[in-house]
Amino acid sequence: MDLAFTPEEQAFRDEVRAWVRSNLPPEISHKVHNALRLTRDDMQGWAKILGKKGWLGFGWPKEFGGPGWTAVQKHLFEEECALAGAPRIIPFGPVMVAPVIMAFGNAEQQKRFLPGIASGEVWWSQGYSEPGSGSDLASVKTRAERVGDKYIVNGQKTWTTLGQHGDWMFNLVRTSTEGKPQTGISFLLLDMKSPGVTVRPIKLLDGECEVNEVFFDNVEVPAENLIGEENKGWTYAKHLLSHERTNIADVNRSKRELERLKRIAKAEGLWEDTRFRDQVALLEVDIVALEMLVLRVLSAEKSGKNSLDIAGLLKIRGSEIQQRYAELMMLAAGPFALPFIEEAMEAGWQGDFPGGEVANAPLASTYFNLRKTTIYGGSNEVQRNIVAQTVLG
C-alpha cells in the first residue's frame, strides 16, 4: 500500500488550489474560517461557481457530465476546498441523490434531474427521518398510494436539514405494509412547491433554523418520479446512505478546524499549558489516523482492489472528532465561549477584534450544532453494530 501522492496528483492539487483561491469569494472564506453564519446565497453562490466550472458534481463520471476524477483526485479537491475556507458542498443533490439517479433512475429521469443538480440551480432536500423513524429507518410511515398515474403522499418528515430552501426532495415513502418493513418502501422525487407540502422550521439552541418539519397532505406526485421499482426503495436508500456516512466523516474540515483551535488557544494564552497541548496533540493524532484510513480506502480503489466497506467506521470516528475539537475550542476560550446573544448576531455583531480577527462569539453555536453528528446519518450506536456485522464478521 503506497499512500504517497504521485507527481501527477500533486500537479492536480496545485491546479485545484490555484483555481479555488482565485474563485472563492473572500467574504465567504472569512465566514467559514471563523464559523460565522452562512446565508443561502453564500452556500448556493459557491455551488453555482463550482457548477459553472463543472466541479459541483466532482464525484460524477464523465458520462453524466462530471469530471471523471479518480478517488484520490476527489479527496484532494475536497481537501483544498476545505483548507481554503470554502463552504461544504450541500450534499443532498450532488453527493447523495445524484448517484441514486445515475445507478437506478431511467434515462429520462437522468436527463431531467441531473443538469439542475450539476449546475447548483436546484436545491435538494432529504426526506428520510420521521418523528418515530430515525436510526430505525425501516419503520417510516409516510404513505404513498398509487392512484392512476400518480402517487398521493400523506405523512410527515422531520429534522430535514435546510429544507426551508429546498426545491425538490428525495423521499422514502411506504407503498406496502406486507412482509418485512424494508420490502414496502419506495423512493420518490417530490417537488416541494407542490400543493399540500408544508415546511415548518425548527428553531435550535443557537437560534438557527437549520432543520425542519415537512408535512404532506394529499400531495400528488407523478408516478414517473418513482426511482427504480416500487417497494425496492430500501436498496436505493442503503446505496445513498453509504455516501452520506462517508461525507459526515469530513476529515478535511477537521484538519481546517484543528488549525482554528490552535489559533484560539494561542490568542487566549492557553497554548503554553502543557496539559491542554497534550489534548490538542491527541486530537491531531486521531485526525491523521482518520485521514490515513481514508487514504487506505482510496489506495485500494486506485490499485483495483475492493475498497473496505467501512463507511460506518468513518462516520463514527469523524463525528466524534468533530465534537472533540468543538469542546476543546470552548475550553480554550473559557467564559468568552459562552455568551450567545441572538439579536446581536442578527444585527451583524460577531465579536470582531479591531484588527479584523473574529473573537469567540460563535463558539457556543458551533458546540451546540455539532452535538448532532453522532446521531444523524444513523446513530453511532447503530453504526457500531453495522461495523461489527460487516467488518468484524
Order of alpha helices (4+ residues) and beta strands (2+ residues): alpha-alpha-alpha-alpha-alpha-alpha-beta-beta-beta-beta-beta-beta-beta-alpha-alpha-alpha-alpha-alpha-alpha-alpha
